[in-house]
Structures are given as structure tokens and as C-alpha cells.
């Protein structure tokens, strides 16, 4: 199911920021789209206590299809909000149960590699699909690209119906789940901030350098290629030694430095080099961040609900600041904010999670 999602998303959804820029939306408004998206998770995740796995997944792929259909058939001033809201619903319809199933049989000895397969393996798809999406959009236009993607999102429903059991899972009350999440709340806020920095802030800022569909496609494919093999090897080694903390301190120091460098770059070629360095460091650190949380808690459905909730709190809080700073074109301050978050993360993790080696 993760591969199904990755195929459709890398073919079409990767171009959403560029599409809205082409429609005349300022960069600050494009980031606001993802503030709305993440806010939906904060609103709805605490309200959902029961999951019927098969039904939930089938609805989620239908919602993905409707979200892309809104971009294909509605005016951009309306689809901007419809897309953000629909996509936000899938934070609990798709991602929470997918996380639960994916890591159901993970253990402390496999959390790093499992996290790499979850986060890095779809990177293989992102090496190729953006180029196909760019070529398709260049030939037929964005409306046809989004319409085709909306159709593609319906095919996984057949797979879900045949392969996924109709398991019903109930979670404990949300407040109780939050209490069990002690020690992980703040670092999860930081992790959510860094996820959307890489996926949203850097992607939107890159639009200052990228002018055509094909340039965006090459850029996305380039980022998908970087870090894949290194991430898998590093995660396997960290599983074997269980010494995650030392890796994280080194990686986040380098990540913070690379973030501070990004807004200083003015030439397109230098930007590609700088963002490539950041992307490698970010990609190989992502599985380790998730593995740390998995190492210290039982990854049941309640865990994934609360984790997704606090990820979105971190996303909304930092993206709102990014919207304001983008509006006034204070780009260095945007990167400084996330650079300090990256620098603080390993120290906060070390303080909060004493049991992590």
C-alpha cells in the first residue's frame, strides 16, 4: 500500500507547490496550504477511537482520488482549500493505520532497518516517477496529470479489498494515550517540524530557482536518488550496535550546518549542490529518528495516533511562522528557525530518553 501511494504521489502530488505558483499564488500561501492540511490532523485525530482497517484504507484511497480530482476540475481558488482539507483527513484515515500495520512485528533489533524500508525505499520510486509526471504535465497540462492520478488512486482499493482483513481496532481514550507518550511529546513536535521543513519549506523555496515542469521533475528525481543506499546501511549498522545516539548527534550537527547554508546560496547550480547535501543528511537521519521512538514505546494504534497528533502540532506551529517570514521575504530567518531545531533535537532526545544508547 505504501508503494501504491508512493507511485501516485510522486507522479502528481510532488508538483502541487509548482502548480499553485503557476496559478499565481504567493509562496507564503503555498505554505499555508500545508498549515491547513496539518491542522486537520490536530482537529480529527483525538476524535477517532475505532478503526476498521479495510474500510478505513478503502475510504482513504477514495479521499486521495477526490483530492486530486478537485485540482483537475475545480478553479484553483476553490481547490486550494478542498485539496488541503481532504488531504488532511488522510492523516488519520491512511497514515495512522498504515504505520500500525507496517511496524506491527518490528522489534528493537529491526526498528532501524524497518524504518529505512518505510521512509527510504519509496525513494526508489521518487527517482523515476517525477520525471514521468513532469513530461506528462508538459505535454498534456496539469489538469490531465491530476485527473490521471485521481484515477490511479482508485486501483489500490481493489488490492485493499482482496488483501487486507476487516480487522477492528479500538484505542484507549486520547488523554490516556497522551499520558503514555511521556518523554516523546517534545521530540515528536521537533520531528514534525523537520519533516515539513524538508518536504514543504525547502520544496517551496526551491521554486525561486525552478522555472519549468521538467526542472521540477529533475530536481525531485535528484533528491530521490540521494541517500538511499547510505540510509539503509547506516540503519542496519545502528540496529546491530544499538548505538543510535552517537549517529544522531553527528547527523543533526551536520544537518543544522547544511540548513544555515541553504539561504546563503544564490546560484541555481550551487543550490542543487547545497540542497543535495542537506537531503542526504536528512534522508539517512529520518529512519533513526523514528527508530528512537519505536525503541522506547509499544507501537500500538494508540501510539501512532498520538505520534501523528504531535507531529502535526509541530508542523502547524513552525509552518505558521514560516508563512509569516515568507510573506515578508525573510528567508534566512526561516532557515535559522529550522537550523536551531535540528541543532537542539539530539540534546533534547538525550535528555528525554535516557534509555536510548
PEPE-V432238 format. One record per residue. D_CENTER is the distance of its C-alpha to the mean C-alpha in Angstrom with 2 decimals. Layout:
((D_CENTER) (D_CENTER))
This chain:
((15.92) (12.67) (14.55) (15.78) (12.44) (11.36) (14.81) (14.71) (11.33) (12.22) (15.70) (15.19) (12.03) (11.37) (14.65) (14.11) (14.37) (17.36) (18.88) (19.09) (20.44) (23.02) (23.89) (24.87) (22.12) (22.00) (18.92) (18.95) (18.89) (15.88) (13.90) (15.77) (14.33) (10.93) (13.16) (14.84) (11.81) (10.77) (14.54) (15.02) (13.34) (15.71) (18.59) (18.40) (16.99) (20.22) (22.36) (21.37) (23.45) (24.19) (22.20) (24.02) (21.68) (23.01) (23.52) (20.12) (18.42) (20.97) (20.37) (16.59) (17.19) (19.91) (17.69) (15.28) (18.61) (19.98) (17.08) (17.64) (21.36) (21.33) (20.28) (22.98) (25.79) (25.47) (26.20) (23.23) (24.41) (23.99) (21.02) (18.96) (19.30) (19.54) (16.29) (14.39) (16.31) (16.05) (12.33) (12.28) (14.74) (12.55) (10.58) (13.85) (15.40) (12.98) (10.36) (13.05) (15.73) (13.75) (12.80) (16.46) (17.93) (16.04) (17.16) (20.41) (22.65) (20.88) (23.06) (23.26) (24.59) (21.72) (18.59) (17.68) (18.26) (16.69) (13.43) (13.83) (14.58) (11.51) (9.04) (11.57) (13.82) (11.83) (12.15) (15.75) (15.06) (13.20) (16.44) (18.52) (17.13) (16.29) (19.97) (21.20) (19.27) (20.67) (24.13) (24.09) (23.15) (25.75) (28.36) (27.90) (25.76) (22.47) (24.07) (24.91) (21.53) (19.83) (22.82) (22.59) (18.89) (19.89) (22.63) (20.59) (18.33) (21.67) (22.63) (20.33) (22.23) (25.28) (23.63) (22.44) (25.97) (27.67) (25.61) (23.96) (26.56) (27.04) (26.33) (26.45) (24.80) (25.71) (24.03) (25.98) (26.20) (23.18) (25.26) (26.36) (22.85) (22.02) (25.20) (24.25) (20.98) (23.22) (22.27) (18.51) (17.99) (18.05) (16.07) (13.27) (13.56) (13.33) (10.32) (8.43) (10.13) (9.26) (5.44) (6.28) (9.29) (8.12) (5.96) (8.56) (11.63) (12.37) (11.83) (14.15) (16.54) (16.86) (18.49) (21.47) (22.06) (21.15) (23.76) (23.64) (21.58) (22.53) (21.59) (18.02) (18.13) (19.63) (17.19) (14.09) (16.21) (17.35) (13.99) (13.30) (16.73) (16.49) (15.94) (16.01) (19.51) (19.50) (16.45) (18.28) (21.57) (20.52) (18.87) (22.03) (24.21) (22.56) (23.08) (26.65) (27.51) (25.34) (25.31) (21.68) (22.61) (24.41) (21.57) (19.16) (21.83) (22.43) (18.89) (17.94) (21.28) (20.60) (17.09) (18.73) (21.51) (19.40) (17.60) (21.13) (22.35) (19.91) (21.65) (24.99) (24.58) (26.40) (27.01) (24.67) (25.54) (25.06) (21.62) (20.59) (21.99) (20.47) (16.88) (17.47) (18.62) (15.68) (13.25) (15.46) (15.56) (11.87) (11.33) (14.35) (13.63) (10.29) (12.37) (15.05) (13.20) (12.39) (15.92) (17.54) (16.60) (17.66) (20.83) (22.15) (21.51) (22.22) (19.05) (20.56) (19.18) (20.02) (18.00) (14.77) (15.72) (16.39) (13.39) (11.10) (13.71) (13.73) (10.02) (10.58) (13.88) (12.56) (10.20) (13.27) (15.78) (14.54) (13.48) (16.95) (18.54) (16.76) (18.12) (21.55) (21.55) (20.43) (23.18) (25.73) (24.32) (24.13) (21.44) (22.63) (22.24) (18.56) (18.02) (20.54) (18.72) (15.56) (18.00) (19.87) (16.93) (16.17) (19.93) (20.39) (17.73) (19.94) (23.02) (21.56) (20.39) (23.89) (25.56) (23.77) (23.65) (27.08) (26.93) (24.22) (26.22))
